Amino acid sequence: MTARIFQRPKNAMQSGKALTDQWILEFAPAEARRADPLMGWAGSGDTQVQVVLNFASSAEAQAYAERYGIAARVQETPAKRLKLQAYADNFR
């Protein structure tokens, strides 16, 4: 059972940064998804994919993974880059 630990990204549909300080542990799929023969919906028998755990810090998430023997990798958050631009730059 493998998992990845990452920081929740900012919602692209809103300007607020709520919940971006949370760290998430989510499990990797153990089996491939397949189409249901009757309805055609994608699904699998792997129920661990549905489990998403929230933590206050990366250290807490790593401690949880170690305690329960989960092989987890931490995906670092990329550095935020600001593009500072003046309104007058739109007319150059």
N, C-alpha and C positions, 0 to 999 in steps of 0.2 A: 504494500500500500504506500503510494507516494503522494506527496502534496506539495503545493507551493504556497508561500507566504508573501503577501504583497500589501502595499498600502492602497487603500481605496482611492480611486481617481476622482477628480472633480467632475461633477455632472456637466456634460456638454450643453445641456438644454437650459441651464440656469447660470447666473453669474455668482451665486453664493458658493461658499466652500464648506458647507455643513458636512459632517461625517468624514472629512478627508484626513482626520487624524487617526482614524481606526485602521487596524491591520487585520487582514483577512487570511484565514487558512482554508484553502479549498482543495479537494482531492482530485487527482488525475483520473481520467476514465480507465477502468480495468479492462473493458472490452469495447469493441467498436459498436456504434449505433447501427441498427438495421431497420429497414422499412417493414412495417406491419403488413402482412399479406392481405388483410381485409380492407383496412382503411388507408394504408399507405403512409401513416405517420411514422416518424423516426422515433425509435426507442431502444432500450437495452435492459438487461436484467441487473445492471449495476446500480445499486441504490446509493452508494457512497458519493456519487457525483452531486446528489441533491443536498448534501451536507455542506454548509458554509458557516464557519465559526468566526466571530468577531472578537478582537483583542484590543486592548488599549495601547500596547507597544509590541514591537518586534520581538523583544526578549521574552515576553509572556507567551507569544505564539510558539517560539522555539522551545521554551520549557515544556509547554503542553505536548508538542510533538515528541520530544525526548522522553517524557514520562510515559507515553503510550506506545513508544516504539515505531513512530511514523517517520519515514525518511522524507524530510522536508527540505526544500531549497528556498532561500530567501531571494526574492526578486527586488532589487533596490529601486527606489523611485528616482527617475531621471531628474536632473537639476532643472529648475524652472528658469526659462530665459524670457526676459521682457524685451519686447521690441518697442523702444521709446521713439515716438515719431510725433512731429508737430503737425498740426492741421494744415499748415502751409505746404508741407511736403506733398500733399495730394495734387497740387497744381503745378508741379515742376515737370 
